[in-house]
């Protein structure tokens, strides 16, 4: 693999191999990375819901979830989001990214300036070849103060790398035995395969490894 420099990134954009919507501005270009801006949509954890039994706590179970553990808040232009002490939310990038060639991937990192504000952006993720869409950003307030977030501020960095061997669109969506969850930018809740979930819940890990061993 090799990391793209600013010259390489601009060249990929001009050739249509890499795209951003809205387009990047000059503040976002770094020597060998691109800063992404915070969007206007935030997901806040739900702590309880009303059921026939009454007020029940929301228990987050990744294997049984129906995907409604968060409330969506979308701000208007010029509005701010004040993050309470200890609060953890999920934001999204303002830009949608489009990787449009078979050997380009990216790695997502937080900006170091956020740490000085007492914010923790708990991510270091891979953006797959052929990915199209915005990126989700988990943000937590590690202080005992309220910290203000401004939609449009630069929140994270993308470093682009080229693969030694290209990957076609179908192969890029194959993650293990599952289809990729977010290759097209769809952020809706999706679960892993039920066969895998059942074996994990029942503690049958040896059977899982044996049944699905690589050929």
N, C-alpha and C positions, 0 to 999 in steps of 0.2 A: 504494500500500500504506500501511497505518497499523499502528503497533505497539500491542498491547493493554496497558493498564495493569492494576494489580492488581484494580481494580474490574471491568474488562472480563473478566479471566480468571475471576474468581469468578462473574460473571454467565453466562459461557459454560458453566461447570461446572454451574450450577443449571439451565440450559436443556437440558442433555444434549448440547450441541455439542462438549464437551471432557470427557474422563474420564481418571482415573488409577486403576490397580490395583496395589498398595493405594492407598487415598486419600492425598492430600497431608496434611501436618501444618503447624502454624503456622510452624515454622522454615523451611519451604521457600518461603514466599511472599515475593517481593521487590516493589519498587515497580512494575516493569514486566517481570518475569521470574519463572520458577519454577526452583528448584534441584531436581535429581534426585539420588537416592541411589545409591550403588554396590551392586550385587547380590552374590550369592554364587557366581556361575559365572564361571570364568576360562578362557581359551584360551591355552595355552603352546605356542610353536613347537616342532615336532619337528625335530631336526637330523640324524637318521639313522634308517634302517629296515633290517630284515633282509630280504634277497631271496635268490633261488636262487644269485645270484652272491656273496652274502656281505653284509657290512655296507656299505651304500651311503648316501652323503650325500643329504639331502633338498634338491632344487633346486626353488625356488618359481617355477613358470612359470604366469602367470595364464591362458594360453591352453591349456595342456595339463594343468592341475591336476585331480585327482579329489577335491579338497576335504578331504584327510586330513593337511594339514600341521600341524595343531594337536592337542594333547592337552587334553582337557577336565578341569578340576579344579573340583569343587563343594564349597564349605565348608559346615559345619554352623553353626547359630546360635552366636555367641560366638567362633568361630574367626577368626584373622587370616591375611592373606596378606603375607608378607615378600618384597618385590621386590628382587632382587639388583642390584648395581652393573652398569649397562649393559644390564640385561634389559628386553625389550620384550614386553608381553603384551596380550591383548584382554579387557576386562571387559564387563559388561553392566549396564544400569541396573536397580535394584530394581523400579522402577515400569514397568508397561506403560502406554503412552499410547494414547488413542483420539481421533482427530480425526474428528468425526462431522457435519461440515457442509461445503458445497461451496466455501467461500471462506476456509478457515482452514489455514494452514501454520505451520511453526516453523523456527527456526534454532538450531542447537546450538553452544554455546560452552563452553570450559573455565572453571573458576573460578580467579580469579587467585591465590587462596591456595595452590593446588597448586604454583605456580612457586616459592614461597618454601621449599617442602620439597625442591626439586630434582627434582620430577616434571614430566614433559611429557605433556600430554594433547593429542595431535596430531589435533585435529578442529575443524572449523568446517563442520558439515554441514547439509543441508536435510532437514527432515522433511516429506514430501509430504502434500498434501491427502488425506484419507481414510485416512491411515496408522493401523494398529492393531498394537501390539507393543512390545517393549522396544527399547532402542537400544544399539548396540555402542560401546565406548569403548576406543581404543588408548591404552595407558599405558606410558611408558618412564621408567626411572631414569637420570637424567643425571649422577649423582654417583658417588663411589667408596665410598659407604656403603649399608648395607641400609636400605630405607625400608619401614615397615609401613603396610599398607592395612587399613582396617576396613570390612567390609561394613556398609552403612547410613550411612556418612559421605557428606556432600554432595559430589558429584564434578564436576557440570557444570550449566549453566544453559540453559533454553529460553526464547527470545523468540518470541512469537506475533505473526503478521502476518496481516491480512486482504487478500485479493486483490480487485482492481478488478472482476474477472469470475469468477463461480463456475465450477467444473469438476466434471463428473459423475464417478461412480466409474470407468467404463470409460476415459474420457479421462485420468484421473489415473494409470492404470496403463500408459499408452502413453508410453515414454521413447525418443524417436527412433523407430527401427523395431522396438524391443524392448519386451517387457512388463517392467514394473518388477519388481525382484528381491525387494524387501522390503516391499511395501505392506501385506501381511497379517502382518508381523512374523516371517515364516519366515526363519531365519538359515542355512538349509542352503546349501551351495555351489551357485551357478548361474553358468554361463558366458554370455558374449555370443554373438550369432548366429555360426554357423560361417562364413557367407559373409564377414562382416567380418573375423573372425580370420584366415582364409586369405589374404585380400588384404594384411593388415598383415604377416603372417609372410613373405610373398613379396616385400614391398617395393613392391607395386603400388598406391601411394597415389593416384596420378593417376587410375588406373582406378576406384578406390574412390569418389573424389569425383565422377567423371563418371557412374558407374553409378547412384549413389544420390543424385544432386543433387535439391534440392527442386524441386517443380513450379513 
